[in-house]
């Protein structure tokens, strides 16, 4: 009578041990530590300089309102976000950004400004 519960207990221990071993032998992933502090390196400075250059190029374009446009750069990739007043300005912003030296790719997430509160 007592054999069946003991057998069940030993079976449960065996399954638990086997599953535990499988979990422990799974792949491990390591992430390398940053080589330099974030925000204080030359790469971060060049990203900021590229962002400023793109924003300046947009500001110099005739008829382009840069007030609602945000520009971020990372390793030659430029990210445009915010709002503009026409669909032509969405296309124009991307074309202008591509002409700036150092820009490798442009992600254009600009949207149309609808005005008002909703």
Wavefront OBJ file of the C-alpha trace (Angstrom):
o trace
v 0.000 0.000 0.000
v 2.730 2.417 0.878
v 4.754 1.359 -2.180
v 2.599 3.213 -4.704
v 2.954 6.689 -3.034
v 6.702 6.122 -2.550
v 7.092 5.087 -6.199
v 5.162 8.207 -7.296
v 7.353 10.380 -5.099
v 10.565 8.895 -6.563
v 9.225 9.315 -10.097
v 8.449 12.979 -9.407
v 11.953 13.519 -7.986
v 13.488 11.889 -11.054
v 11.483 14.009 -13.491
v 12.285 17.186 -11.542
v 15.993 16.351 -11.545
v 15.993 15.628 -15.275
v 14.187 18.877 -16.083
v 16.502 20.817 -13.813
v 19.528 19.419 -15.648
v 18.032 20.392 -19.008
v 17.400 23.938 -17.880
v 20.928 24.336 -16.554
v 22.590 23.087 -19.731
v 20.771 25.513 -22.026
v 22.660 28.107 -24.039
v 24.090 31.101 -22.251
v 24.276 34.560 -23.742
v 26.739 37.240 -22.788
v 26.586 40.913 -23.605
v 29.918 42.682 -23.881
v 30.401 45.613 -21.557
v 30.557 49.041 -23.197
v 34.098 50.072 -24.007
v 33.504 53.723 -23.156
v 30.945 55.571 -21.072
v 27.739 56.381 -22.920
v 27.348 60.032 -23.870
v 30.992 60.940 -23.366
v 32.595 59.378 -26.412
v 33.564 60.826 -29.767
v 30.899 58.724 -31.498
v 28.151 60.366 -29.451
v 29.551 63.768 -30.331
v 29.597 62.923 -34.034
v 25.974 61.709 -33.776
v 24.983 65.042 -32.257
v 26.932 66.925 -34.918
v 25.186 64.953 -37.670
v 21.789 65.673 -36.089
v 22.597 69.375 -36.003
v 23.812 69.339 -39.624
v 20.595 67.693 -40.830
v 18.442 70.099 -38.820
v 20.403 73.057 -40.180
v 19.971 71.785 -43.753
v 16.215 71.469 -43.164
v 16.056 74.986 -41.702
v 17.812 76.411 -44.767
v 15.364 74.838 -47.223
v 13.045 77.484 -48.667
v 9.508 77.193 -47.326
v 10.309 74.341 -44.926
v 9.137 74.832 -41.315
v 11.502 72.872 -39.080
v 9.749 73.878 -35.836
v 7.920 70.563 -35.368
v 10.688 68.290 -36.667
v 12.945 66.233 -34.399
v 16.217 64.850 -35.742
v 18.257 62.082 -34.127
v 21.338 60.371 -35.526
v 23.076 57.139 -34.628
v 26.086 55.782 -36.522
v 25.089 57.495 -39.778
v 21.407 56.592 -39.503
v 19.127 59.624 -39.232
v 15.692 59.414 -37.627
v 13.139 62.102 -38.478
v 10.024 62.435 -36.335
v 7.452 65.073 -35.509
v 4.978 66.944 -37.669
v 5.005 69.059 -40.822
v 2.263 70.958 -42.646
v 2.187 69.071 -45.944
v 2.919 65.684 -47.483
v 5.423 67.392 -49.770
v 7.410 68.459 -46.718
v 7.566 64.855 -45.510
v 9.218 63.835 -48.783
v 11.321 67.005 -48.890
v 12.713 66.399 -45.393
v 13.892 62.914 -46.334
v 15.479 64.130 -49.572
v 17.297 66.951 -47.767
v 18.536 64.636 -44.995
v 19.993 62.231 -47.568
v 22.143 65.045 -49.043
v 23.942 65.785 -45.768
v 27.468 64.311 -45.668
v 27.708 61.400 -43.226
v 24.081 60.283 -43.584
v 23.910 56.625 -44.572
v 20.205 55.911 -44.138
v 17.090 57.913 -43.237
v 14.109 56.689 -41.212
v 11.286 59.128 -41.877
v 8.481 58.999 -39.301
v 7.175 62.516 -39.956
v 3.416 62.956 -39.905
v 1.016 65.654 -41.033
v 0.092 68.319 -38.514
v -3.668 68.584 -38.267
v -3.813 71.587 -35.975
v -6.140 71.886 -33.063
v -6.649 69.716 -30.038
v -7.626 66.429 -31.474
l 1 2 3 4 5 6 7 8 9 10 11 12 13 14 15 16 17 18 19 20 21 22 23 24 25 26 27 28 29 30 31 32 33 34 35 36 37 38 39 40 41 42 43 44 45 46 47 48 49 50 51 52 53 54 55 56 57 58 59 60 61 62 63 64 65 66 67 68 69 70 71 72 73 74 75 76 77 78 79 80 81 82 83 84 85 86 87 88 89 90 91 92 93 94 95 96 97 98 99 100 101 102 103 104 105 106 107 108 109 110 111 112 113 114 115 116 117 118
